[in-house]
Amino acid sequence: MIIKSLKIKLGATRPTARQYESVRADIELDITMDEKTFSEDWKRIRNKTKIMLLEAMADAEKGVQHGN
């Protein structure tokens, strides 16, 4: 089976300091991959996706903190 393109959707929810309040961040990526370098590309994409989600979560938390 050859995978030529992927759509990755990833999200996370984290509680905040205030009771009954949480922050949600979502990312979505459309990726086209080369079958010859799939394993190398997948490792790089996985790591970058994790970083993107952590950055999105940090931005969402800042928005909640400044919204008070």
Residue pairs with C-beta under 8 A, 6 or more apart in sequence:
2 35
3 33
3 35
3 38
4 32
4 33
4 35
5 30
5 31
5 32
5 33
6 29
6 30
6 31
6 33
7 28
7 29
7 30
7 31
8 27
8 28
8 29
8 31
8 45
8 49
9 26
9 27
9 28
10 26
10 27
10 28
10 49
10 53
11 24
11 25
11 26
11 27
11 53
12 24
12 25
12 53
12 57
13 22
13 23
13 24
14 22
14 23
14 57
14 61
15 21
15 22
15 23
16 22
16 23
16 61
16 64
21 64
23 57
23 60
23 61
23 64
24 60
25 53
25 56
25 57
25 59
25 60
26 56
27 49
27 52
27 53
27 56
29 45
29 49
29 52
31 45
33 41
33 42
34 41
